Amino acid sequence: MIRRILDFVLILLFVWVCMILGLWVIDRIIVPMQLPRVADGLLTGMVKISVSAGLVLFWLWLWREIVKKMFWRAMDKQ
Amino acid sequence: MLAELAVFAVGLTASVATMPLVMKKMTEKGIGGPDVHKKDRPFVPEMGGLAVLAGTTVSVVAMVLLLPEVLSVAASFLGSTLIAGLIGALDDFKSLNAKVKPVLTLLAGLPLLVLHTYNPMGLVFPFIGQTRMTIIYPFLIPVILAVTSNAVNMMDPFNGTMSGACTIITIIMLLSALLLGRSEALILCLCLLGPLLAFFYFNKFPSKVFSGDVGSLSIGAALGAIAIIGRLEVVAVVALMPQIMNAFYGLSSMGRLYERREVSRPVAILEDGRITATKDPKAPITLARMVLARGPLREDEAARIFFILAAISGVLAFATACLIMVTT
C-alpha cells in the first residue's frame, strides 16, 4: 500500500516542484530577457511567450512519459 | 462568524433533508444503475447531486439574507453551479456526445462574466504575483469552469471518491482563503462544504446513492467559480491535481476526448470481489487503473488511496497559498 501511494506522491511532488520552478524561471529569467540586437518589443514579447510555452509543453511531455513508463512497468511486474 | 456558520449549517441540513427524497424518487422512477464494482451488482439510485444543488441553493440564499453586500458574488456562483448542473442533468437523461459536453460546460462561465465577479487583472501566481491579463483572462474564465467541471466529472471511479476528494479540496480552499484573507471565497466554500459533507455521508463506500453528472459537473463548476471569485486559481489547480492528472492521463493515452461508454474498461472485477487494472492496451490510462497497476485492491482500499492523494495535493495547494502570501 505504501509503495503504491509513494509512486503518486513522487509524481505529485515532481509536477508541483516543476510548476513552482517553472514559474520562478519565467519570472526571473525569461521575462527580464533582452534579445541582443533586437529592439522590437513585439518580437521580444513573442519570443518570450514561445519560450515559456515550450517550457510548459516540455513539462507536460515529461510528465506523460514518466507516468506511462511507471504504469507499464508496474503492470509487467504484476 | 455567526453568519458563516449559519450558512454552513443551513446547506448541510437542507442536503441531509432532501437526499432521502431524491433517493426515493430516483428508485421509484428506476433512474440509477448497477454498482459495477460489487460482485452482486446492486441497484443504486443516481442523480444524488440534485440534493447537493438544493443544499447549495439554500445556503446561498441564506448567505444573501445574512450578508446582502455579497449579492452579485452569490448570484454568479449559484448561476455557474446551476448551469453546470443543468448540463449534467441533460447528460444523465440523454447521454451527450464526448465533444458536446465540454463545449456546453463553457456556458457555466457566463454568470461570472456577466456579473463581473472576477479579478479584472487576471491570475495571481507565486513569485510573479498579480499578472496583467486584462484581455485574455475573461476568455479563460469559461475554459477554467469547463476544465474543473469535466475533470471532477471524469474522476468518480469508486464509491465516494468524487465526493470525498471534493470535500477535501473545499476544506483546503477554505483554509487558503482564510490565510490569504479572501472573505468571499471563504463563505462560498462554506456554502458548498455543508452539502458536500451530506452527500459524502450517503455516497461513501458502500454507496447508497450516486451523484450523476448533475452532481459531478455542478460540484466541479462550483469549485472553479470559487477559485475565480476568490482569486485562488493556482491554489485550486494544485488542489485539483489528482483530477487533472486523471483527465490528462486518460486523454493523452487515448489521444482524443472520449466517453466512458465508448472505450474499453480500464478496470475489472475479480472472482474474489477485488478490482484489478486491465491489460488492454486500448483502455485509457486513468488514475484508477494506475492505482491498481501494482495489484488488485478492494474497492474501499482503492477509494482510500484516492483520499490520501487528495490530502497530499491539498497540502501542496496550501503550501502554494503560503508561497503566494510570502512571495507576492
Chai-1 contact restraints between the chains, C-beta under 6 A:
chainA,res_idxA,chainB,res_idxB,connection_type,confidence,min_distance_angstrom,max_distance_angstrom,comment,restraint_id
A,R4,B,R294,contact,1.0,0.0,6.0,A-B,restraint_1
A,I5,B,I308,contact,1.0,0.0,6.0,A-B,restraint_2
A,F8,B,L309,contact,1.0,0.0,6.0,A-B,restraint_3
A,V9,B,I312,contact,1.0,0.0,6.0,A-B,restraint_4
A,L12,B,I312,contact,1.0,0.0,6.0,A-B,restraint_5
A,L12,B,S313,contact,1.0,0.0,6.0,A-B,restraint_6
A,W16,B,L316,contact,1.0,0.0,6.0,A-B,restraint_7
A,L23,B,F125,contact,1.0,0.0,6.0,A-B,restraint_8
A,L23,B,F127,contact,1.0,0.0,6.0,A-B,restraint_9
A,W24,B,F127,contact,1.0,0.0,6.0,A-B,restraint_10
A,D27,B,F127,contact,1.0,0.0,6.0,A-B,restraint_11
A,D27,B,I128,contact,1.0,0.0,6.0,A-B,restraint_12
A,R64,B,S252,contact,1.0,0.0,6.0,A-B,restraint_13
A,V67,B,Y249,contact,1.0,0.0,6.0,A-B,restraint_14
A,F71,B,I285,contact,1.0,0.0,6.0,A-B,restraint_15
A,F71,B,M290,contact,1.0,0.0,6.0,A-B,restraint_16
A,F71,B,A293,contact,1.0,0.0,6.0,A-B,restraint_17
A,A74,B,A293,contact,1.0,0.0,6.0,A-B,restraint_18
A,A74,B,R294,contact,1.0,0.0,6.0,A-B,restraint_19
A,M75,B,A293,contact,1.0,0.0,6.0,A-B,restraint_20
A,Q78,B,G295,contact,1.0,0.0,6.0,A-B,restraint_21
